[in-house]
Amino acid sequence: MQHAYPFHLRAMRADDLDAVLAVQAACYPPAMQEAAAVVLARLRAAGECCVVAQDAEGVCGYLFAYPSSLGMVTPLGAEFAPARDADTLYLHDLSVAPRAHGRGLARRLVEYLLARAHGLRSSALVSVQDTAGFWKALGYEAAEVDGGDARAALATYPGVARYMVRTLTGPGAPSPNCSSRRP
Ligand SMILES: CC(C)(COP(=O)(O)OP(=O)(O)OC[C@H]1O[C@@H](n2cnc3c(N)ncnc32)[C@H](O)[C@@H]1OP(=O)(O)O)[C@@H](O)C(=O)NCCC(=O)NCCS
């Protein structure tokens, strides 16, 4: 039987940077590590879309996102450029420290931001590190990117990288919290 794992979600702060980088270091190989200055710039550009999970030891997971356009991809290591007429919540980086894996934190981080994506008709991301099954379970499906720039951006990711999209509003769209399981 799985025991409750005490954690809470909250908005990311600039003083979370070291802890966020530690989670990143534990979750990605060197070729996929993104620089501290870029991570901080993303928080400044889209702080309302950056959230952390905190357990008894401190920050144990995070999600960086920003308002974007359907079909667009953020290159690895690039700063966020929030779209003026955004229609899509782009999830750039979801990471949970190994000590907290398998407790539903990643699912909760995604649901937290999707529940706040008012007015956006879709959510999109690039799945890496064999996570397509994880995203599919959250309602995301593989999709085509929009043009050469987006294809070039996708190519900045080492290994298999899949663009995936979930519809948030309109007929047939799942409720953001329909699969929620609270710890
Ligand atoms: C992928 C990751 C975020 C999942 O975090 P997590 O907190 O352990 O995930 P959850 O506990 O919320 O899992 C939710 C469900 O997804 C499943 N799942 C988790 N990782 C999975 C994967 N790689 N592939 C398929 N399913 C996966 C879980 O078994 C669980 O299924 P259940 O609801 O049927 O029990 C975490 O493994 C991680 O940080 N990996 C390294 C960074 C990374 O690759 N991020 C994704 C970039 S696109």
The ligand as an SDF file (V2000), in Angstrom:
LIG
                    3D

 48 50  0  0  0  0  0  0  0  0999 V2000
    8.6300   11.8920  -15.8790 C   0  0  0  0  0  0  0  0  0  0  0  0
    8.5840   12.3870  -14.4480 C   0  0  0  0  0  0  0  0  0  0  0  0
    8.3440   13.8910  -14.4170 C   0  0  0  0  0  0  0  0  0  0  0  0
    7.4290   11.6550  -13.7260 C   0  0  0  0  0  0  0  0  0  0  0  0
    7.3810   12.1400  -12.3660 O   0  0  0  0  0  0  0  0  0  0  0  0
    6.5640   11.3600  -11.2170 P   0  0  0  0  0  0  0  0  0  0  0  0
    6.2400   12.3670  -10.1590 O   0  0  0  0  0  0  0  0  0  0  0  0
    7.3040   10.1460  -10.8120 O   0  0  0  0  0  0  0  0  0  0  0  0
    5.2450   10.9540  -11.9930 O   0  0  0  0  0  0  0  0  0  0  0  0
    3.8460   10.6090  -11.3260 P   0  0  0  0  0  0  0  0  0  0  0  0
    4.0860    9.9150  -10.0330 O   0  0  0  0  0  0  0  0  0  0  0  0
    2.9980   11.8390  -11.2950 O   0  0  0  0  0  0  0  0  0  0  0  0
    3.2820    9.5750  -12.3830 O   0  0  0  0  0  0  0  0  0  0  0  0
    2.0030    9.6850  -12.9490 C   0  0  0  0  0  0  0  0  0  0  0  0
    1.7730    8.4470  -13.7960 C   0  0  0  0  0  0  0  0  0  0  0  0
    2.7210    8.4040  -14.8830 O   0  0  0  0  0  0  0  0  0  0  0  0
    3.4330    7.1670  -14.8660 C   0  0  0  0  0  0  0  0  0  0  0  0
    4.7940    7.4320  -15.3470 N   0  0  0  0  0  0  0  0  0  0  0  0
    5.7740    8.0720  -14.6940 C   0  0  0  0  0  0  0  0  0  0  0  0
    6.8710    8.1740  -15.4770 N   0  0  0  0  0  0  0  0  0  0  0  0
    6.5410    7.5730  -16.6500 C   0  0  0  0  0  0  0  0  0  0  0  0
    7.2450    7.3610  -17.8830 C   0  0  0  0  0  0  0  0  0  0  0  0
    8.5200    7.7810  -18.0500 N   0  0  0  0  0  0  0  0  0  0  0  0
    6.5940    6.7090  -18.8850 N   0  0  0  0  0  0  0  0  0  0  0  0
    5.3200    6.2820  -18.7390 C   0  0  0  0  0  0  0  0  0  0  0  0
    4.6040    6.4700  -17.5970 N   0  0  0  0  0  0  0  0  0  0  0  0
    5.2120    7.0960  -16.5760 C   0  0  0  0  0  0  0  0  0  0  0  0
    3.3760    6.7220  -13.4190 C   0  0  0  0  0  0  0  0  0  0  0  0
    3.5470    5.3220  -13.3240 O   0  0  0  0  0  0  0  0  0  0  0  0
    1.9730    7.1500  -13.0280 C   0  0  0  0  0  0  0  0  0  0  0  0
    1.0310    6.2340  -13.5300 O   0  0  0  0  0  0  0  0  0  0  0  0
   -0.2800    5.8460  -12.6570 P   0  0  0  0  0  0  0  0  0  0  0  0
   -1.0550    7.1320  -12.4980 O   0  0  0  0  0  0  0  0  0  0  0  0
   -0.9760    4.8310  -13.5240 O   0  0  0  0  0  0  0  0  0  0  0  0
    0.2420    5.3090  -11.3670 O   0  0  0  0  0  0  0  0  0  0  0  0
    9.8840   12.0530  -13.6780 C   0  0  0  0  0  0  0  0  0  0  0  0
   10.1930   10.6920  -13.8930 O   0  0  0  0  0  0  0  0  0  0  0  0
   11.0800   12.8970  -14.0910 C   0  0  0  0  0  0  0  0  0  0  0  0
   11.3050   13.9750  -13.5420 O   0  0  0  0  0  0  0  0  0  0  0  0
   11.8690   12.4110  -15.0700 N   0  0  0  0  0  0  0  0  0  0  0  0
   13.1020   13.1420  -15.4930 C   0  0  0  0  0  0  0  0  0  0  0  0
   12.7980   14.4320  -16.1910 C   0  0  0  0  0  0  0  0  0  0  0  0
   11.9480   14.2230  -17.4270 C   0  0  0  0  0  0  0  0  0  0  0  0
   12.2560   13.3950  -18.2810 O   0  0  0  0  0  0  0  0  0  0  0  0
   10.8780   15.0120  -17.5210 N   0  0  0  0  0  0  0  0  0  0  0  0
    9.9390   14.9370  -18.6180 C   0  0  0  0  0  0  0  0  0  0  0  0
   10.4330   15.7450  -19.7520 C   0  0  0  0  0  0  0  0  0  0  0  0
    9.2870   15.7350  -21.1310 S   0  0  0  0  0  0  0  0  0  0  0  0
  1  2  1  0
  2  3  1  0
  2  4  1  0
  2 36  1  0
  4  5  1  0
  5  6  1  0
  6  7  2  0
  6  8  1  0
  6  9  1  0
  9 10  1  0
 10 11  2  0
 10 12  1  0
 10 13  1  0
 13 14  1  0
 14 15  1  0
 15 16  1  0
 15 30  1  0
 16 17  1  0
 17 18  1  0
 17 28  1  0
 18 19  1  0
 18 27  1  0
 19 20  2  0
 20 21  1  0
 21 22  1  0
 21 27  2  0
 22 23  1  0
 22 24  2  0
 24 25  1  0
 25 26  2  0
 26 27  1  0
 28 29  1  0
 28 30  1  0
 30 31  1  0
 31 32  1  0
 32 33  2  0
 32 34  1  0
 32 35  1  0
 36 37  1  0
 36 38  1  0
 38 39  2  0
 38 40  1  0
 40 41  1  0
 41 42  1  0
 42 43  1  0
 43 44  2  0
 43 45  1  0
 45 46  1  0
 46 47  1  0
 47 48  1  0
M  END
$$$$
